[in-house]
Amino acid sequence: MQVMQSLRNLLRLSRAGDISEELRSRYFGLVFWVICIMIPLGWGFSGRILEATLFVRTIQAFSFIFLIVIWFMWQRGRVTLATSLVVWVFWALATCVVLIETNTNNIWLVPQFLLIVLTRLLLSGRVAMFMALLTLILDILIFALALHRYLPPEIARMAQDAEWTPLLISFLSLVFIFLLGDLVLRDSLIEARRNEGRYRSLFTRTNDAVFLIDPRLRYLEVNDQAAALLGYTPQELVGKPMAEVIAPTELAAMKANFSRLQREGVIPLFERTMIRKDGSRIMTEISITLVTDEQGEPLYHQSVVRDITERKRLEDQLRFSLEEMQALAMQDPLTGLLNRRAVTEHAEAEWFRSQREARPLCLVLIDLDDLKVINDTHGHAVGDKVILELARCIKTQKRRYDWSGRWGGDEFLLVLPGTTLSEAGDVAERIRNQYVSSPLVLETGEVASLSIGVACYSGRRGDDTDLTRLLNQADEALYTAKQSGKNQVQLYRDA
């Protein structure tokens, strides 16, 4: 396992420094024209231009056709394919020469090696490693098995005793590869500096706070905006653990986010409370990205942070205002109880719940007797005080999960979930007694009293009383109380 892991790491490393498509396209023209010059020179050095056999003439013709094909590929933008064909065709040619001249000299191994270096420059490290391994295997077989003995005579006669030809070709190839490598290195460094300059400009000139965080969750680097956000200098933040600037209650969420980041590579916007140097807290909006190397190994985390404290304050203010407006829209302005629309909605919701849970629901309809007389005798201000006194009595006697609201000018509705008819009658009686015995009401005289009607939905199976009918029943009971002399509670019972 360890050997396989080492080999895997080696293959990964071979990807480092691969030439970009832009550079490959830029240098292929130079490679192509050097090849166009080297091929005729190779024929001239080997002395096979004028006195060539038919087999050699065929190879020369193939060379011209090959160059034309490569040129067309280059013009059509298929640079990577053209480069692959060039290096592999010339590698095959060099390997064939090694096979032919095995019994004369071994200097042709040098062009093979130089082609591997050229492949590394023009294609990638992986392709070069594969070519090197294939070359090693084939050369061992060629020399160990003396494969030149099995070549056809017309091919075997192409071998030369002179060593100056491969030496000269190797020297020219070496000079060209050196110059090409120098160009690639120079342009790669220029491109790297340009990219670094662009990144540095974005890092320093952006309006956002940017933090670079190492795998141990310490700050590697921060820009001036990040330092100003937290009230530090950049030097003070470098090396500081993130946990020291995050609210303690949010540390667990922070660690969970970084664990998730290892799996997903990026986390969408989220909010976090950060602590400034002076101890004050700010609300921030954060996005985090995992930055990896070419092998996919984590390098650091890049966090972009924005101060949203003012925005959150405005959002809270707006939410409070909306809630206040909503409450006002559902509230009776005089009593502070629910208005008719709101209490009706709650009554409907409680009726549906009573149906689902098979439990009773009672409605209590309360009417102020002779409110007009009070207004005419004592004035509307006293009339409003009487209404407020009734609202106070209702609030005092109802439970926290009961609902009460002003049903009309002098009528009030009380919704009592889970209450039987007799229990609702007791609540109504307590409200009436508290109201008529209050000092304010006593001052107005005997005319100030309450008539109350109570109706109940049993919740039992077979009870098909809907909310409208239940309200009508409470109203009928209230009418009976009025007709029976007022200042009393009447319960609606089916005949």
WOQUIHU-V582337 format. One record per residue. N is the residue number from 1. RES is the residue in three letters. NEAR is the number of other ideal C-beta (glycine too) atoms within 12 Angstrom. Layout:
# WOQUIHU-V582337
n->N res->RES near->NEAR
n->N res->RES near->NEAR
This chain:
# WOQUIHU-V582337
n->1 res->MET near->7
n->2 res->GLN near->8
n->3 res->VAL near->9
n->4 res->MET near->10
n->5 res->GLN near->11
n->6 res->SER near->12
n->7 res->LEU near->15
n->8 res->ARG near->16
n->9 res->ASN near->17
n->10 res->LEU near->18
n->11 res->LEU near->21
n->12 res->ARG near->20
n->13 res->LEU near->20
n->14 res->SER near->26
n->15 res->ARG near->23
n->16 res->ALA near->19
n->17 res->GLY near->22
n->18 res->ASP near->25
n->19 res->ILE near->35
n->20 res->SER near->21
n->21 res->GLU near->18
n->22 res->GLU near->17
n->23 res->LEU near->32
n->24 res->ARG near->34
n->25 res->SER near->25
n->26 res->ARG near->23
n->27 res->TYR near->35
n->28 res->PHE near->37
n->29 res->GLY near->21
n->30 res->LEU near->25
n->31 res->VAL near->40
n->32 res->PHE near->29
n->33 res->TRP near->17
n->34 res->VAL near->26
n->35 res->ILE near->35
n->36 res->CYS near->22
n->37 res->ILE near->19
n->38 res->MET near->30
n->39 res->ILE near->31
n->40 res->PRO near->18
n->41 res->LEU near->21
n->42 res->GLY near->32
n->43 res->TRP near->23
n->44 res->GLY near->18
n->45 res->PHE near->23
n->46 res->SER near->29
n->47 res->GLY near->16
n->48 res->ARG near->25
n->49 res->ILE near->16
n->50 res->LEU near->12
n->51 res->GLU near->11
n->52 res->ALA near->20
n->53 res->THR near->18
n->54 res->LEU near->12
n->55 res->PHE near->21
n->56 res->VAL near->24
n->57 res->ARG near->18
n->58 res->THR near->15
n->59 res->ILE near->28
n->60 res->GLN near->24
n->61 res->ALA near->16
n->62 res->PHE near->18
n->63 res->SER near->26
n->64 res->PHE near->19
n->65 res->ILE near->15
n->66 res->PHE near->26
n->67 res->LEU near->29
n->68 res->ILE near->17
n->69 res->VAL near->21
n->70 res->ILE near->33
n->71 res->TRP near->24
n->72 res->PHE near->17
n->73 res->MET near->23
n->74 res->TRP near->30
n->75 res->GLN near->16
n->76 res->ARG near->14
n->77 res->GLY near->14
n->78 res->ARG near->21
n->79 res->VAL near->30
n->80 res->THR near->26
n->81 res->LEU near->20
n->82 res->ALA near->32
n->83 res->THR near->34
n->84 res->SER near->26
n->85 res->LEU near->28
n->86 res->VAL near->38
n->87 res->VAL near->37
n->88 res->TRP near->28
n->89 res->VAL near->26
n->90 res->PHE near->35
n->91 res->TRP near->33
n->92 res->ALA near->23
n->93 res->LEU near->27
n->94 res->ALA near->36
n->95 res->THR near->31
n->96 res->CYS near->27
n->97 res->VAL near->37
n->98 res->VAL near->35
n->99 res->LEU near->33
n->100 res->ILE near->33
n->101 res->GLU near->33
n->102 res->THR near->30
n->103 res->ASN near->19
n->104 res->THR near->22
n->105 res->ASN near->22
n->106 res->ASN near->22
n->107 res->ILE near->27
n->108 res->TRP near->37
n->109 res->LEU near->28
n->110 res->VAL near->28
n->111 res->PRO near->36
n->112 res->GLN near->36
n->113 res->PHE near->29
n->114 res->LEU near->36
n->115 res->LEU near->41
n->116 res->ILE near->34
n->117 res->VAL near->29
n->118 res->LEU near->40
n->119 res->THR near->38
n->120 res->ARG near->30
n->121 res->LEU near->36
n->122 res->LEU near->44
n->123 res->LEU near->38
n->124 res->SER near->28
n->125 res->GLY near->26
n->126 res->ARG near->21
n->127 res->VAL near->29
n->128 res->ALA near->32
n->129 res->MET near->23
n->130 res->PHE near->23
n->131 res->MET near->34
n->132 res->ALA near->24
n->133 res->LEU near->19
n->134 res->LEU near->22
n->135 res->THR near->32
n->136 res->LEU near->21
n->137 res->ILE near->16
n->138 res->LEU near->25
n->139 res->ASP near->27
n->140 res->ILE near->17
n->141 res->LEU near->19
n->142 res->ILE near->30
n->143 res->PHE near->20
n->144 res->ALA near->13
n->145 res->LEU near->15
n->146 res->ALA near->14
n->147 res->LEU near->23
n->148 res->HIS near->26
n->149 res->ARG near->16
n->150 res->TYR near->15
n->151 res->LEU near->22
n->152 res->PRO near->14
n->153 res->PRO near->14
n->154 res->GLU near->17
n->155 res->ILE near->22
n->156 res->ALA near->22
n->157 res->ARG near->18
n->158 res->MET near->26
n->159 res->ALA near->27
n->160 res->GLN near->24
n->161 res->ASP near->13
n->162 res->ALA near->18
n->163 res->GLU near->19
n->164 res->TRP near->16
n->165 res->THR near->30
n->166 res->PRO near->34
n->167 res->LEU near->21
n->168 res->LEU near->22
n->169 res->ILE near->34
n->170 res->SER near->31
n->171 res->PHE near->21
n->172 res->LEU near->25
n->173 res->SER near->33
n->174 res->LEU near->22
n->175 res->VAL near->17
n->176 res->PHE near->30
n->177 res->ILE near->31
n->178 res->PHE near->18
n->179 res->LEU near->20
n->180 res->LEU near->31
n->181 res->GLY near->24
n->182 res->ASP near->16
n->183 res->LEU near->23
n->184 res->VAL near->31
n->185 res->LEU near->19
n->186 res->ARG near->17
n->187 res->ASP near->23
n->188 res->SER near->25
n->189 res->LEU near->16
n->190 res->ILE near->17
n->191 res->GLU near->20
n->192 res->ALA near->17
n->193 res->ARG near->14
n->194 res->ARG near->15
n->195 res->ASN near->15
n->196 res->GLU near->14
n->197 res->GLY near->15
n->198 res->ARG near->14
n->199 res->TYR near->20
n->200 res->ARG near->16
n->201 res->SER near->13
n->202 res->LEU near->18
n->203 res->PHE near->25
n->204 res->THR near->21
n->205 res->ARG near->15
n->206 res->THR near->19
n->207 res->ASN near->17
n->208 res->ASP near->27
n->209 res->ALA near->37
n->210 res->VAL near->37
n->211 res->PHE near->41
n->212 res->LEU near->32
n->213 res->ILE near->39
n->214 res->ASP near->24
n->215 res->PRO near->20
n->216 res->ARG near->16
n->217 res->LEU near->29
n->218 res->ARG near->22
n->219 res->TYR near->35
n->220 res->LEU near->28
n->221 res->GLU near->28
n->222 res->VAL near->36
n->223 res->ASN near->33
n->224 res->ASP near->22
n->225 res->GLN near->25
n->226 res->ALA near->41
n->227 res->ALA near->27
n->228 res->ALA near->23
n->229 res->LEU near->35
n->230 res->LEU near->34
n->231 res->GLY near->22
n->232 res->TYR near->27
n->233 res->THR near->16
n->234 res->PRO near->27
n->235 res->GLN near->13
n->236 res->GLU near->19
n->237 res->LEU near->35
n->238 res->VAL near->21
n->239 res->GLY near->20
n->240 res->LYS near->29
n->241 res->PRO near->19
n->242 res->MET near->36
n->243 res->ALA near->21
n->244 res->GLU near->23
n->245 res->VAL near->40
n->246 res->ILE near->34
n->247 res->ALA near->24
n->248 res->PRO near->15
n->249 res->THR near->12
n->250 res->GLU near->24
n->251 res->LEU near->22
n->252 res->ALA near->14
n->253 res->ALA near->20
n->254 res->MET near->33
n->255 res->LYS near->17
n->256 res->ALA near->16
n->257 res->ASN near->31
n->258 res->PHE near->32
n->259 res->SER near->18
n->260 res->ARG near->19
n->261 res->LEU near->30
n->262 res->GLN near->20
n->263 res->ARG near->13
n->264 res->GLU near->14
n->265 res->GLY near->18
n->266 res->VAL near->22
n->267 res->ILE near->28
n->268 res->PRO near->16
n->269 res->LEU near->18
n->270 res->PHE near->26
n->271 res->GLU near->27
n->272 res->ARG near->34
n->273 res->THR near->27
n->274 res->MET near->38
n->275 res->ILE near->27
n->276 res->ARG near->27
n->277 res->LYS near->20
n->278 res->ASP near->10
n->279 res->GLY near->13
n->280 res->SER near->17
n->281 res->ARG near->23
n->282 res->ILE near->32
n->283 res->MET near->28
n->284 res->THR near->36
n->285 res->GLU near->28
n->286 res->ILE near->40
n->287 res->SER near->25
n->288 res->ILE near->34
n->289 res->THR near->25
n->290 res->LEU near->29
n->291 res->VAL near->24
n->292 res->THR near->18
n->293 res->ASP near->14
n->294 res->GLU near->16
n->295 res->GLN near->16
n->296 res->GLY near->15
n->297 res->GLU near->16
n->298 res->PRO near->22
n->299 res->LEU near->18
n->300 res->TYR near->27
n->301 res->HIS near->36
n->302 res->GLN near->35
n->303 res->SER near->42
n->304 res->VAL near->32
n->305 res->VAL near->41
n->306 res->ARG near->29
n->307 res->ASP near->30
n->308 res->ILE near->25
n->309 res->THR near->23
n->310 res->GLU near->15
n->311 res->ARG near->17
n->312 res->LYS near->21
n->313 res->ARG near->15
n->314 res->LEU near->14
n->315 res->GLU near->17
n->316 res->ASP near->16
n->317 res->GLN near->14
n->318 res->LEU near->14
n->319 res->ARG near->14
n->320 res->PHE near->14
n->321 res->SER near->14
n->322 res->LEU near->14
n->323 res->GLU near->15
n->324 res->GLU near->14
n->325 res->MET near->13
n->326 res->GLN near->13
n->327 res->ALA near->18
n->328 res->LEU near->16
n->329 res->ALA near->16
n->330 res->MET near->24
n->331 res->GLN near->24
n->332 res->ASP near->31
n->333 res->PRO near->17
n->334 res->LEU near->23
n->335 res->THR near->32
n->336 res->GLY near->21
n->337 res->LEU near->35
n->338 res->LEU near->33
n->339 res->ASN near->27
n->340 res->ARG near->24
n->341 res->ARG near->18
n->342 res->ALA near->27
n->343 res->VAL near->36
n->344 res->THR near->25
n->345 res->GLU near->21
n->346 res->HIS near->30
n->347 res->ALA near->38
n->348 res->GLU near->23
n->349 res->ALA near->20
n->350 res->GLU near->33
n->351 res->TRP near->34
n->352 res->PHE near->19
n->353 res->ARG near->23
n->354 res->SER near->31
n->355 res->GLN near->25
n->356 res->ARG near->13
n->357 res->GLU near->16
n->358 res->ALA near->16
n->359 res->ARG near->23
n->360 res->PRO near->31
n->361 res->LEU near->45
n->362 res->CYS near->45
n->363 res->LEU near->51
n->364 res->VAL near->53
n->365 res->LEU near->47
n->366 res->ILE near->51
n->367 res->ASP near->39
n->368 res->LEU near->45
n->369 res->ASP near->32
n->370 res->ASP near->26
n->371 res->LEU near->34
n->372 res->LYS near->16
n->373 res->VAL near->22
n->374 res->ILE near->31
n->375 res->ASN near->23
n->376 res->ASP near->14
n->377 res->THR near->19
n->378 res->HIS near->23
n->379 res->GLY near->14
n->380 res->HIS near->17
n->381 res->ALA near->15
n->382 res->VAL near->24
n->383 res->GLY near->29
n->384 res->ASP near->24
n->385 res->LYS near->27
n->386 res->VAL near->42
n->387 res->ILE near->38
n->388 res->LEU near->27
n->389 res->GLU near->34
n->390 res->LEU near->44
n->391 res->ALA near->35
n->392 res->ARG near->24
n->393 res->CYS near->35
n->394 res->ILE near->43
n->395 res->LYS near->25
n->396 res->THR near->19
n->397 res->GLN near->29
n->398 res->LYS near->33
n->399 res->ARG near->19
n->400 res->ARG near->9
n->401 res->TYR near->15
n->402 res->ASP near->32
n->403 res->TRP near->37
n->404 res->SER near->42
n->405 res->GLY near->36
n->406 res->ARG near->35
n->407 res->TRP near->37
n->408 res->GLY near->20
n->409 res->GLY near->20
n->410 res->ASP near->31
n->411 res->GLU near->35
n->412 res->PHE near->48
n->413 res->LEU near->44
n->414 res->LEU near->47
n->415 res->VAL near->47
n->416 res->LEU near->42
n->417 res->PRO near->33
n->418 res->GLY near->23
n->419 res->THR near->33
n->420 res->THR near->23
n->421 res->LEU near->32
n->422 res->SER near->18
n->423 res->GLU near->23
n->424 res->ALA near->41
n->425 res->GLY near->31
n->426 res->ASP near->22
n->427 res->VAL near->35
n->428 res->ALA near->46
n->429 res->GLU near->27
n->430 res->ARG near->25
n->431 res->ILE near->40
n->432 res->ARG near->38
n->433 res->ASN near->22
n->434 res->GLN near->25
n->435 res->TYR near->39
n->436 res->VAL near->32
n->437 res->SER near->18
n->438 res->SER near->25
n->439 res->PRO near->14
n->440 res->LEU near->26
n->441 res->VAL near->35
n->442 res->LEU near->16
n->443 res->GLU near->17
n->444 res->THR near->31
n->445 res->GLY near->18
n->446 res->GLU near->16
n->447 res->VAL near->26
n->448 res->ALA near->36
n->449 res->SER near->35
n->450 res->LEU near->44
n->451 res->SER near->39
n->452 res->ILE near->50
n->453 res->GLY near->44
n->454 res->VAL near->46
n->455 res->ALA near->46
n->456 res->CYS near->39
n->457 res->TYR near->42
n->458 res->SER near->25
n->459 res->GLY near->28
n->460 res->ARG near->17
n->461 res->ARG near->8
n->462 res->GLY near->9
n->463 res->ASP near->20
n->464 res->ASP near->14
n->465 res->THR near->27
n->466 res->ASP near->19
n->467 res->LEU near->29
n->468 res->THR near->18
n->469 res->ARG near->20
n->470 res->LEU near->40
n->471 res->LEU near->33
n->472 res->ASN near->19
n->473 res->GLN near->33
n->474 res->ALA near->45
n->475 res->ASP near->30
n->476 res->GLU near->25
n->477 res->ALA near->37
n->478 res->LEU near->39
n->479 res->TYR near->22
n->480 res->THR near->26
n->481 res->ALA near->33
n->482 res->LYS near->28
n->483 res->GLN near->14
n->484 res->SER near->16
n->485 res->GLY near->12
n->486 res->LYS near->28
n->487 res->ASN near->27
n->488 res->GLN near->28
n->489 res->VAL near->39
n->490 res->GLN near->36
n->491 res->LEU near->32
n->492 res->TYR near->34
n->493 res->ARG near->17
n->494 res->ASP near->15
n->495 res->ALA near->5
